[in-house]
């Protein structure tokens, strides 16, 4: 039997079903697709791991639920960082 790609194996698909298991959140998750470079993907995964999260998916979930907040430096702060 041939599988067409990552996440298409029947066992992987079965793991998405939470029958008999409690949901981690108050609603079931859905598959999503994003387009990102390898550098962006690897950096985001490393960020998730450095925050003690198990996956990039968990990072996105927490960002979306405002359990993790991003702080974006102002233009002045970013400029002063570049000059040091």
PDB file of N, CA, C and O in Angstrom, chain B, residues numbered from 101:
ATOM      1  N   UNK B 101       0.846  -1.178   0.000  1.00  0.00           N
ATOM      2  CA  UNK B 101       0.000   0.000   0.000  1.00  0.00           C
ATOM      3  C   UNK B 101       0.892   1.243   0.000  1.00  0.00           C
ATOM      4  O   UNK B 101       1.862   1.311   0.756  1.00  0.00           O
ATOM      5  N   UNK B 102       0.573   2.210  -0.832  1.00  0.00           N
ATOM      6  CA  UNK B 102       1.380   3.420  -0.964  1.00  0.00           C
ATOM      7  C   UNK B 102       0.630   4.603  -0.366  1.00  0.00           C
ATOM      8  O   UNK B 102      -0.580   4.737  -0.546  1.00  0.00           O
ATOM      9  N   UNK B 103       1.364   5.472   0.356  1.00  0.00           N
ATOM     10  CA  UNK B 103       0.783   6.668   0.950  1.00  0.00           C
ATOM     11  C   UNK B 103       1.322   7.875   0.208  1.00  0.00           C
ATOM     12  O   UNK B 103       2.493   7.911  -0.170  1.00  0.00           O
ATOM     13  N   UNK B 104       0.471   8.856   0.002  1.00  0.00           N
ATOM     14  CA  UNK B 104       0.824   9.982  -0.865  1.00  0.00           C
ATOM     15  C   UNK B 104       1.673  11.040  -0.187  1.00  0.00           C
ATOM     16  O   UNK B 104       2.221  11.898  -0.879  1.00  0.00           O
ATOM     17  N   UNK B 105       1.806  11.023   1.093  1.00  0.00           N
ATOM     18  CA  UNK B 105       2.632  12.037   1.740  1.00  0.00           C
ATOM     19  C   UNK B 105       2.436  12.036   3.238  1.00  0.00           C
ATOM     20  O   UNK B 105       1.683  11.243   3.803  1.00  0.00           O
ATOM     21  N   UNK B 106       3.138  12.951   3.848  1.00  0.00           N
ATOM     22  CA  UNK B 106       3.088  13.074   5.291  1.00  0.00           C
ATOM     23  C   UNK B 106       1.651  13.332   5.746  1.00  0.00           C
ATOM     24  O   UNK B 106       0.942  14.160   5.175  1.00  0.00           O
ATOM     25  N   UNK B 107       1.245  12.610   6.776  1.00  0.00           N
ATOM     26  CA  UNK B 107      -0.090  12.801   7.329  1.00  0.00           C
ATOM     27  C   UNK B 107      -1.180  12.034   6.611  1.00  0.00           C
ATOM     28  O   UNK B 107      -2.354  12.166   6.958  1.00  0.00           O
ATOM     29  N   UNK B 108      -0.817  11.227   5.610  1.00  0.00           N
ATOM     30  CA  UNK B 108      -1.837  10.481   4.874  1.00  0.00           C
ATOM     31  C   UNK B 108      -1.940   9.021   5.325  1.00  0.00           C
ATOM     32  O   UNK B 108      -2.832   8.297   4.883  1.00  0.00           O
ATOM     33  N   UNK B 109      -1.037   8.590   6.196  1.00  0.00           N
ATOM     34  CA  UNK B 109      -1.070   7.219   6.705  1.00  0.00           C
ATOM     35  C   UNK B 109      -2.316   7.051   7.577  1.00  0.00           C
ATOM     36  O   UNK B 109      -2.655   7.956   8.339  1.00  0.00           O
ATOM     37  N   UNK B 110      -2.996   5.921   7.481  1.00  0.00           N
ATOM     38  CA  UNK B 110      -4.215   5.712   8.286  1.00  0.00           C
ATOM     39  C   UNK B 110      -3.997   5.920   9.788  1.00  0.00           C
ATOM     40  O   UNK B 110      -4.884   6.425  10.477  1.00  0.00           O
ATOM     41  N   UNK B 111      -2.812   5.531  10.305  1.00  0.00           N
ATOM     42  CA  UNK B 111      -2.549   5.742  11.730  1.00  0.00           C
ATOM     43  C   UNK B 111      -2.474   7.228  12.066  1.00  0.00           C
ATOM     44  O   UNK B 111      -2.952   7.653  13.118  1.00  0.00           O
ATOM     45  N   UNK B 112      -1.874   8.021  11.174  1.00  0.00           N
ATOM     46  CA  UNK B 112      -1.807   9.469  11.395  1.00  0.00           C
ATOM     47  C   UNK B 112      -3.204  10.072  11.398  1.00  0.00           C
ATOM     48  O   UNK B 112      -3.533  10.904  12.244  1.00  0.00           O
ATOM     49  N   UNK B 113      -4.014   9.647  10.450  1.00  0.00           N
ATOM     50  CA  UNK B 113      -5.378  10.164  10.369  1.00  0.00           C
ATOM     51  C   UNK B 113      -6.189   9.754  11.596  1.00  0.00           C
ATOM     52  O   UNK B 113      -7.016  10.525  12.082  1.00  0.00           O
ATOM     53  N   UNK B 114      -5.953   8.539  12.097  1.00  0.00           N
ATOM     54  CA  UNK B 114      -6.668   8.073  13.287  1.00  0.00           C
ATOM     55  C   UNK B 114      -6.298   8.903  14.510  1.00  0.00           C
ATOM     56  O   UNK B 114      -7.129   9.116  15.393  1.00  0.00           O
ATOM     57  N   UNK B 115      -5.048   9.375  14.564  1.00  0.00           N
ATOM     58  CA  UNK B 115      -4.613  10.192  15.697  1.00  0.00           C
ATOM     59  C   UNK B 115      -5.331  11.529  15.760  1.00  0.00           C
ATOM     60  O   UNK B 115      -5.382  12.152  16.820  1.00  0.00           O
ATOM     61  N   UNK B 116      -5.886  11.977  14.642  1.00  0.00           N
ATOM     62  CA  UNK B 116      -6.614  13.244  14.633  1.00  0.00           C
ATOM     63  C   UNK B 116      -7.998  13.108  15.267  1.00  0.00           C
ATOM     64  O   UNK B 116      -8.624  14.103  15.633  1.00  0.00           O
ATOM     65  N   UNK B 117      -8.461  11.880  15.388  1.00  0.00           N
ATOM     66  CA  UNK B 117      -9.772  11.637  15.981  1.00  0.00           C
ATOM     67  C   UNK B 117      -9.598  11.474  17.490  1.00  0.00           C
ATOM     68  O   UNK B 117      -8.722  10.741  17.948  1.00  0.00           O
ATOM     69  N   UNK B 118     -10.418  12.146  18.231  1.00  0.00           N
ATOM     70  CA  UNK B 118     -10.287  12.127  19.686  1.00  0.00           C
ATOM     71  C   UNK B 118     -11.354  11.266  20.351  1.00  0.00           C
ATOM     72  O   UNK B 118     -11.720  11.491  21.505  1.00  0.00           O
ATOM     73  N   UNK B 119     -11.843  10.290  19.617  1.00  0.00           N
ATOM     74  CA  UNK B 119     -12.867   9.415  20.175  1.00  0.00           C
ATOM     75  C   UNK B 119     -12.330   8.710  21.412  1.00  0.00           C
ATOM     76  O   UNK B 119     -11.323   8.006  21.343  1.00  0.00           O
ATOM     77  N   UNK B 120     -12.991   8.894  22.527  1.00  0.00           N
ATOM     78  CA  UNK B 120     -12.577   8.249  23.757  1.00  0.00           C
ATOM     79  C   UNK B 120     -11.505   8.997  24.522  1.00  0.00           C
ATOM     80  O   UNK B 120     -11.177   8.624  25.648  1.00  0.00           O
ATOM     81  N   UNK B 121     -10.956  10.042  23.933  1.00  0.00           N
ATOM     82  CA  UNK B 121      -9.936  10.840  24.619  1.00  0.00           C
ATOM     83  C   UNK B 121     -10.485  12.243  24.849  1.00  0.00           C
ATOM     84  O   UNK B 121     -11.218  12.767  24.010  1.00  0.00           O
ATOM     85  N   UNK B 122     -10.138  12.852  25.978  1.00  0.00           N
ATOM     86  CA  UNK B 122     -10.594  14.234  26.189  1.00  0.00           C
ATOM     87  C   UNK B 122      -9.859  15.181  25.245  1.00  0.00           C
ATOM     88  O   UNK B 122      -8.693  14.961  24.919  1.00  0.00           O
ATOM     89  N   UNK B 123     -10.541  16.227  24.812  1.00  0.00           N
ATOM     90  CA  UNK B 123      -9.925  17.235  23.950  1.00  0.00           C
ATOM     91  C   UNK B 123      -8.997  18.110  24.768  1.00  0.00           C
ATOM     92  O   UNK B 123      -9.287  18.417  25.924  1.00  0.00           O
ATOM     93  N   UNK B 124      -7.879  18.513  24.176  1.00  0.00           N
ATOM     94  CA  UNK B 124      -6.944  19.404  24.856  1.00  0.00           C
ATOM     95  C   UNK B 124      -7.557  20.803  24.997  1.00  0.00           C
ATOM     96  O   UNK B 124      -7.264  21.525  25.950  1.00  0.00           O
ATOM     97  N   UNK B 125      -8.397  21.167  24.051  1.00  0.00           N
ATOM     98  CA  UNK B 125      -9.095  22.456  24.089  1.00  0.00           C
ATOM     99  C   UNK B 125     -10.584  22.164  24.126  1.00  0.00           C
ATOM    100  O   UNK B 125     -10.997  21.008  24.214  1.00  0.00           O
ATOM    101  N   UNK B 126     -11.384  23.210  24.061  1.00  0.00           N
ATOM    102  CA  UNK B 126     -12.827  23.022  24.143  1.00  0.00           C
ATOM    103  C   UNK B 126     -13.470  22.698  22.799  1.00  0.00           C
ATOM    104  O   UNK B 126     -14.696  22.638  22.705  1.00  0.00           O
ATOM    105  N   UNK B 127     -12.683  22.494  21.781  1.00  0.00           N
ATOM    106  CA  UNK B 127     -13.212  22.162  20.460  1.00  0.00           C
ATOM    107  C   UNK B 127     -12.202  21.290  19.718  1.00  0.00           C
ATOM    108  O   UNK B 127     -11.006  21.340  20.004  1.00  0.00           O
ATOM    109  N   UNK B 128     -12.683  20.494  18.767  1.00  0.00           N
ATOM    110  CA  UNK B 128     -11.745  19.638  18.023  1.00  0.00           C
ATOM    111  C   UNK B 128     -10.882  20.461  17.075  1.00  0.00           C
ATOM    112  O   UNK B 128     -11.292  21.517  16.594  1.00  0.00           O
ATOM    113  N   UNK B 129      -9.687  19.957  16.819  1.00  0.00           N
ATOM    114  CA  UNK B 129      -8.786  20.617  15.876  1.00  0.00           C
ATOM    115  C   UNK B 129      -9.132  20.194  14.455  1.00  0.00           C
ATOM    116  O   UNK B 129      -9.735  19.145  14.232  1.00  0.00           O
ATOM    117  N   UNK B 130      -8.737  21.033  13.497  1.00  0.00           N
ATOM    118  CA  UNK B 130      -8.909  20.742  12.078  1.00  0.00           C
ATOM    119  C   UNK B 130      -7.549  20.839  11.404  1.00  0.00           C
ATOM    120  O   UNK B 130      -6.672  21.570  11.864  1.00  0.00           O
ATOM    121  N   UNK B 131      -7.376  20.108  10.325  1.00  0.00           N
ATOM    122  CA  UNK B 131      -6.151  20.232   9.540  1.00  0.00           C
ATOM    123  C   UNK B 131      -6.129  21.593   8.855  1.00  0.00           C
ATOM    124  O   UNK B 131      -7.153  22.057   8.353  1.00  0.00           O
ATOM    125  N   UNK B 132      -4.971  22.225   8.837  1.00  0.00           N
ATOM    126  CA  UNK B 132      -4.766  23.509   8.152  1.00  0.00           C
ATOM    127  C   UNK B 132      -3.504  23.378   7.319  1.00  0.00           C
ATOM    128  O   UNK B 132      -2.687  22.486   7.548  1.00  0.00           O
ATOM    129  N   UNK B 133      -3.351  24.256   6.371  1.00  0.00           N
ATOM    130  CA  UNK B 133      -2.159  24.263   5.538  1.00  0.00           C
ATOM    131  C   UNK B 133      -1.566  25.657   5.543  1.00  0.00           C
ATOM    132  O   UNK B 133      -2.286  26.643   5.383  1.00  0.00           O
ATOM    133  N   UNK B 134      -0.242  25.746   5.728  1.00  0.00           N
ATOM    134  CA  UNK B 134       0.442  27.029   5.619  1.00  0.00           C
ATOM    135  C   UNK B 134       1.578  26.882   4.618  1.00  0.00           C
ATOM    136  O   UNK B 134       2.051  25.776   4.354  1.00  0.00           O
ATOM    137  N   UNK B 135       2.006  27.996   4.072  1.00  0.00           N
ATOM    138  CA  UNK B 135       3.138  28.009   3.157  1.00  0.00           C
ATOM    139  C   UNK B 135       4.228  28.849   3.794  1.00  0.00           C
ATOM    140  O   UNK B 135       4.016  30.019   4.110  1.00  0.00           O
ATOM    141  N   UNK B 136       5.394  28.251   3.981  1.00  0.00           N
ATOM    142  CA  UNK B 136       6.486  28.921   4.682  1.00  0.00           C
ATOM    143  C   UNK B 136       7.815  28.360   4.175  1.00  0.00           C
ATOM    144  O   UNK B 136       7.881  27.208   3.745  1.00  0.00           O
ATOM    145  N   UNK B 137       8.861  29.165   4.225  1.00  0.00           N
ATOM    146  CA  UNK B 137      10.184  28.688   3.809  1.00  0.00           C
ATOM    147  C   UNK B 137      10.726  27.707   4.845  1.00  0.00           C
ATOM    148  O   UNK B 137      10.228  27.631   5.969  1.00  0.00           O
ATOM    149  N   UNK B 138      11.750  26.961   4.451  1.00  0.00           N
ATOM    150  CA  UNK B 138      12.395  26.043   5.398  1.00  0.00           C
ATOM    151  C   UNK B 138      12.971  26.804   6.586  1.00  0.00           C
ATOM    152  O   UNK B 138      12.868  26.355   7.727  1.00  0.00           O
ATOM    153  N   UNK B 139      13.578  27.962   6.311  1.00  0.00           N
ATOM    154  CA  UNK B 139      14.154  28.758   7.393  1.00  0.00           C
ATOM    155  C   UNK B 139      13.070  29.213   8.371  1.00  0.00           C
ATOM    156  O   UNK B 139      13.250  29.135   9.586  1.00  0.00           O
ATOM    157  N   UNK B 140      11.959  29.683   7.839  1.00  0.00           N
ATOM    158  CA  UNK B 140      10.853  30.112   8.698  1.00  0.00           C
ATOM    159  C   UNK B 140      10.261  28.965   9.492  1.00  0.00           C
ATOM    160  O   UNK B 140       9.970  29.114  10.679  1.00  0.00           O
ATOM    161  N   UNK B 141      10.082  27.821   8.847  1.00  0.00           N
ATOM    162  CA  UNK B 141       9.525  26.637   9.508  1.00  0.00           C
ATOM    163  C   UNK B 141      10.441  26.163  10.633  1.00  0.00           C
ATOM    164  O   UNK B 141       9.992  25.922  11.753  1.00  0.00           O
ATOM    165  N   UNK B 142      11.727  26.034  10.320  1.00  0.00           N
ATOM    166  CA  UNK B 142      12.680  25.551  11.326  1.00  0.00           C
ATOM    167  C   UNK B 142      12.811  26.536  12.478  1.00  0.00           C
ATOM    168  O   UNK B 142      12.921  26.129  13.635  1.00  0.00           O
ATOM    169  N   UNK B 143      12.801  27.822  12.170  1.00  0.00           N
ATOM    170  CA  UNK B 143      12.868  28.833  13.227  1.00  0.00           C
ATOM    171  C   UNK B 143      11.646  28.808  14.127  1.00  0.00           C
ATOM    172  O   UNK B 143      11.764  28.948  15.344  1.00  0.00           O
ATOM    173  N   UNK B 144      10.474  28.631  13.537  1.00  0.00           N
ATOM    174  CA  UNK B 144       9.237  28.574  14.325  1.00  0.00           C
ATOM    175  C   UNK B 144       9.192  27.325  15.193  1.00  0.00           C
ATOM    176  O   UNK B 144       8.746  27.375  16.339  1.00  0.00           O
ATOM    177  N   UNK B 145       9.656  26.201  14.645  1.00  0.00           N
ATOM    178  CA  UNK B 145       9.700  24.963  15.438  1.00  0.00           C
ATOM    179  C   UNK B 145      10.681  25.110  16.595  1.00  0.00           C
ATOM    180  O   UNK B 145      10.406  24.668  17.710  1.00  0.00           O
ATOM    181  N   UNK B 146      11.830  25.736  16.324  1.00  0.00           N
ATOM    182  CA  UNK B 146      12.816  25.947  17.386  1.00  0.00           C
ATOM    183  C   UNK B 146      12.254  26.870  18.465  1.00  0.00           C
ATOM    184  O   UNK B 146      12.481  26.650  19.655  1.00  0.00           O
ATOM    185  N   UNK B 147      11.530  27.891  18.053  1.00  0.00           N
ATOM    186  CA  UNK B 147      10.897  28.798  19.011  1.00  0.00           C
ATOM    187  C   UNK B 147       9.907  28.036  19.887  1.00  0.00           C
ATOM    188  O   UNK B 147       9.896  28.200  21.107  1.00  0.00           O
ATOM    189  N   UNK B 148       9.081  27.207  19.266  1.00  0.00           N
ATOM    190  CA  UNK B 148       8.103  26.416  20.028  1.00  0.00           C
ATOM    191  C   UNK B 148       8.810  25.542  21.061  1.00  0.00           C
ATOM    192  O   UNK B 148       8.408  25.497  22.224  1.00  0.00           O
ATOM    193  N   UNK B 149       9.857  24.853  20.636  1.00  0.00           N
ATOM    194  CA  UNK B 149      10.590  23.988  21.562  1.00  0.00           C
ATOM    195  C   UNK B 149      11.249  24.784  22.677  1.00  0.00           C
ATOM    196  O   UNK B 149      11.282  24.332  23.821  1.00  0.00           O
ATOM    197  N   UNK B 150      11.781  25.976  22.356  1.00  0.00           N
ATOM    198  CA  UNK B 150      12.436  26.796  23.386  1.00  0.00           C
ATOM    199  C   UNK B 150      11.437  27.311  24.416  1.00  0.00           C
ATOM    200  O   UNK B 150      11.814  27.653  25.537  1.00  0.00           O
ATOM    201  N   UNK B 151      10.166  27.365  24.033  1.00  0.00           N
ATOM    202  CA  UNK B 151       9.113  27.784  24.962  1.00  0.00           C
ATOM    203  C   UNK B 151       8.515  26.606  25.726  1.00  0.00           C
ATOM    204  O   UNK B 151       7.567  26.770  26.494  1.00  0.00           O
ATOM    205  N   UNK B 152       9.075  25.423  25.510  1.00  0.00           N
ATOM    206  CA  UNK B 152       8.595  24.232  26.207  1.00  0.00           C
ATOM    207  C   UNK B 152       7.349  23.626  25.586  1.00  0.00           C
ATOM    208  O   UNK B 152       6.646  22.850  26.234  1.00  0.00           O
ATOM    209  N   UNK B 153       7.070  23.973  24.336  1.00  0.00           N
ATOM    210  CA  UNK B 153       5.902  23.433  23.652  1.00  0.00           C
ATOM    211  C   UNK B 153       6.322  22.211  22.848  1.00  0.00           C
ATOM    212  O   UNK B 153       7.492  22.059  22.498  1.00  0.00           O
ATOM    213  N   UNK B 154       5.371  21.351  22.563  1.00  0.00           N
ATOM    214  CA  UNK B 154       5.708  20.104  21.874  1.00  0.00           C
ATOM    215  C   UNK B 154       5.752  20.244  20.359  1.00  0.00           C
ATOM    216  O   UNK B 154       6.304  19.382  19.676  1.00  0.00           O
ATOM    217  N   UNK B 155       5.176  21.324  19.822  1.00  0.00           N
ATOM    218  CA  UNK B 155       5.118  21.424  18.367  1.00  0.00           C
ATOM    219  C   UNK B 155       4.822  22.854  17.930  1.00  0.00           C
ATOM    220  O   UNK B 155       4.414  23.697  18.729  1.00  0.00           O
ATOM    221  N   UNK B 156       5.035  23.103  16.646  1.00  0.00           N
ATOM    222  CA  UNK B 156       4.672  24.382  16.042  1.00  0.00           C
ATOM    223  C   UNK B 156       3.159  24.581  16.131  1.00  0.00           C
ATOM    224  O   UNK B 156       2.679  25.694  16.347  1.00  0.00           O
ATOM    225  N   UNK B 157       2.420  23.491  15.960  1.00  0.00           N
ATOM    226  CA  UNK B 157       0.962  23.552  16.044  1.00  0.00           C
ATOM    227  C   UNK B 157       0.506  24.078  17.407  1.00  0.00           C
ATOM    228  O   UNK B 157      -0.425  24.879  17.491  1.00  0.00           O
ATOM    229  N   UNK B 158       1.161  23.628  18.457  1.00  0.00           N
ATOM    230  CA  UNK B 158       0.818  24.093  19.804  1.00  0.00           C
ATOM    231  C   UNK B 158       1.133  25.582  19.956  1.00  0.00           C
ATOM    232  O   UNK B 158       0.391  26.308  20.618  1.00  0.00           O
ATOM    233  N   UNK B 159       2.227  26.039  19.347  1.00  0.00           N
ATOM    234  CA  UNK B 159       2.572  27.458  19.378  1.00  0.00           C
ATOM    235  C   UNK B 159       1.488  28.286  18.691  1.00  0.00           C
ATOM    236  O   UNK B 159       1.051  29.302  19.231  1.00  0.00           O
ATOM    237  N   UNK B 160       1.056  27.863  17.518  1.00  0.00           N
ATOM    238  CA  UNK B 160       0.011  28.587  16.786  1.00  0.00           C
ATOM    239  C   UNK B 160      -1.284  28.600  17.593  1.00  0.00           C
ATOM    240  O   UNK B 160      -1.962  29.625  17.665  1.00  0.00           O
ATOM    241  N   UNK B 161      -1.625  27.474  18.195  1.00  0.00           N
ATOM    242  CA  UNK B 161      -2.839  27.384  19.015  1.00  0.00           C
ATOM    243  C   UNK B 161      -2.796  28.392  20.169  1.00  0.00           C
ATOM    244  O   UNK B 161      -3.773  29.099  20.419  1.00  0.00           O
ATOM    245  N   UNK B 162      -1.671  28.452  20.858  1.00  0.00           N
ATOM    246  CA  UNK B 162      -1.544  29.357  22.003  1.00  0.00           C
ATOM    247  C   UNK B 162      -1.510  30.817  21.563  1.00  0.00           C
ATOM    248  O   UNK B 162      -2.039  31.680  22.262  1.00  0.00           O
ATOM    249  N   UNK B 163      -0.899  31.107  20.417  1.00  0.00           N
ATOM    250  CA  UNK B 163      -0.931  32.467  19.887  1.00  0.00           C
ATOM    251  C   UNK B 163      -2.363  32.877  19.559  1.00  0.00           C
ATOM    252  O   UNK B 163      -2.801  33.973  19.907  1.00  0.00           O
ATOM    253  N   UNK B 164      -3.074  31.997  18.895  1.00  0.00           N
ATOM    254  CA  UNK B 164      -4.456  32.285  18.517  1.00  0.00           C
ATOM    255  C   UNK B 164      -5.383  32.448  19.701  1.00  0.00           C
ATOM    256  O   UNK B 164      -6.349  33.208  19.636  1.00  0.00           O
ATOM    257  N   UNK B 165      -5.101  31.745  20.774  1.00  0.00           N
ATOM    258  CA  UNK B 165      -5.928  31.850  21.984  1.00  0.00           C
ATOM    259  C   UNK B 165      -5.429  32.936  22.945  1.00  0.00           C
ATOM    260  O   UNK B 165      -5.966  33.104  24.040  1.00  0.00           O
ATOM    261  N   UNK B 166      -4.404  33.662  22.521  1.00  0.00           N
ATOM    262  CA  UNK B 166      -3.801  34.742  23.307  1.00  0.00           C
ATOM    263  C   UNK B 166      -3.248  34.244  24.642  1.00  0.00           C
ATOM    264  O   UNK B 166      -3.249  34.963  25.642  1.00  0.00           O
ATOM    265  N   UNK B 167      -2.773  32.985  24.633  1.00  0.00           N
ATOM    266  CA  UNK B 167      -2.098  32.436  25.799  1.00  0.00           C
ATOM    267  C   UNK B 167      -0.614  32.775  25.750  1.00  0.00           C
ATOM    268  O   UNK B 167       0.074  32.725  26.770  1.00  0.00           O
ATOM    269  N   UNK B 168      -0.123  33.120  24.561  1.00  0.00           N
ATOM    270  CA  UNK B 168       1.224  33.628  24.350  1.00  0.00           C
ATOM    271  C   UNK B 168       1.060  34.918  23.564  1.00  0.00           C
ATOM    272  O   UNK B 168       0.369  34.942  22.545  1.00  0.00           O
ATOM    273  N   UNK B 169       1.683  35.979  24.022  1.00  0.00           N
ATOM    274  CA  UNK B 169       1.579  37.265  23.345  1.00  0.00           C
ATOM    275  C   UNK B 169       2.902  37.615  22.678  1.00  0.00           C
ATOM    276  O   UNK B 169       3.973  37.369  23.233  1.00  0.00           O
ATOM    277  N   UNK B 170       2.817  38.185  21.499  1.00  0.00           N
ATOM    278  CA  UNK B 170       4.001  38.661  20.796  1.00  0.00           C
ATOM    279  C   UNK B 170       4.227  40.120  21.153  1.00  0.00           C
ATOM    280  O   UNK B 170       3.282  40.904  21.233  1.00  0.00           O
ATOM    281  N   UNK B 171       5.465  40.472  21.362  1.00  0.00           N
ATOM    282  CA  UNK B 171       5.822  41.871  21.575  1.00  0.00           C
ATOM    283  C   UNK B 171       6.670  42.278  20.381  1.00  0.00           C
ATOM    284  O   UNK B 171       7.756  41.742  20.160  1.00  0.00           O
ATOM    285  N   UNK B 172       6.160  43.227  19.619  1.00  0.00           N
ATOM    286  CA  UNK B 172       6.861  43.694  18.433  1.00  0.00           C
ATOM    287  C   UNK B 172       7.556  44.992  18.790  1.00  0.00           C
ATOM    288  O   UNK B 172       6.896  45.960  19.169  1.00  0.00           O
ATOM    289  N   UNK B 173       8.875  45.032  18.677  1.00  0.00           N
ATOM    290  CA  UNK B 173       9.594  46.251  19.051  1.00  0.00           C
ATOM    291  C   UNK B 173       9.219  47.402  18.119  1.00  0.00           C
ATOM    292  O   UNK B 173       8.930  47.200  16.940  1.00  0.00           O
ATOM    293  N   UNK B 174       9.230  48.594  18.667  1.00  0.00           N
ATOM    294  CA  UNK B 174       8.953  49.766  17.841  1.00  0.00           C
ATOM    295  C   UNK B 174      10.113  49.976  16.875  1.00  0.00           C
ATOM    296  O   UNK B 174      11.177  49.381  17.042  1.00  0.00           O
ATOM    297  N   UNK B 175       9.914  50.806  15.883  1.00  0.00           N
ATOM    298  CA  UNK B 175      10.957  51.080  14.893  1.00  0.00           C
ATOM    299  C   UNK B 175      12.180  51.672  15.575  1.00  0.00           C
ATOM    300  O   UNK B 175      13.310  51.330  15.226  1.00  0.00           O
ATOM    301  N   UNK B 176      11.964  52.563  16.552  1.00  0.00           N
ATOM    302  CA  UNK B 176      13.092  53.178  17.264  1.00  0.00           C
ATOM    303  C   UNK B 176      13.888  52.122  18.031  1.00  0.00           C
ATOM    304  O   UNK B 176      15.118  52.152  18.019  1.00  0.00           O
ATOM    305  N   UNK B 177      13.208  51.196  18.694  1.00  0.00           N
ATOM    306  CA  UNK B 177      13.900  50.159  19.457  1.00  0.00           C
ATOM    307  C   UNK B 177      14.689  49.246  18.536  1.00  0.00           C
ATOM    308  O   UNK B 177      15.824  48.880  18.841  1.00  0.00           O
ATOM    309  N   UNK B 178      14.097  48.880  17.421  1.00  0.00           N
ATOM    310  CA  UNK B 178      14.785  47.999  16.479  1.00  0.00           C
ATOM    311  C   UNK B 178      16.016  48.682  15.913  1.00  0.00           C
ATOM    312  O   UNK B 178      17.052  48.043  15.729  1.00  0.00           O
ATOM    313  N   UNK B 179      15.913  49.969  15.636  1.00  0.00           N
ATOM    314  CA  UNK B 179      17.059  50.724  15.111  1.00  0.00           C
ATOM    315  C   UNK B 179      18.183  50.778  16.132  1.00  0.00           C
ATOM    316  O   UNK B 179      19.349  50.593  15.784  1.00  0.00           O
ATOM    317  N   UNK B 180      17.837  51.034  17.404  1.00  0.00           N
ATOM    318  CA  UNK B 180      18.883  51.124  18.422  1.00  0.00           C
ATOM    319  C   UNK B 180      19.548  49.771  18.664  1.00  0.00           C
ATOM    320  O   UNK B 180      20.727  49.719  19.015  1.00  0.00           O
ATOM    321  N   UNK B 181      18.805  48.672  18.479  1.00  0.00           N
ATOM    322  CA  UNK B 181      19.388  47.344  18.610  1.00  0.00           C
ATOM    323  C   UNK B 181      20.379  47.088  17.487  1.00  0.00           C
ATOM    324  O   UNK B 181      21.429  46.484  17.707  1.00  0.00           O
ATOM    325  N   UNK B 182      20.049  47.543  16.285  1.00  0.00           N
ATOM    326  CA  UNK B 182      20.944  47.342  15.137  1.00  0.00           C
ATOM    327  C   UNK B 182      22.238  48.129  15.289  1.00  0.00           C
ATOM    328  O   UNK B 182      23.278  47.718  14.773  1.00  0.00           O
ATOM    329  N   UNK B 183      22.185  49.253  15.991  1.00  0.00           N
ATOM    330  CA  UNK B 183      23.359  50.110  16.125  1.00  0.00           C
ATOM    331  C   UNK B 183      24.312  49.649  17.204  1.00  0.00           C
ATOM    332  O   UNK B 183      25.463  50.085  17.229  1.00  0.00           O
ATOM    333  N   UNK B 184      23.863  48.766  18.112  1.00  0.00           N
ATOM    334  CA  UNK B 184      24.738  48.333  19.204  1.00  0.00           C
ATOM    335  C   UNK B 184      25.649  47.222  18.828  1.00  0.00           C
ATOM    336  O   UNK B 184      26.438  46.763  19.655  1.00  0.00           O
TER     337      UNK B 184
END
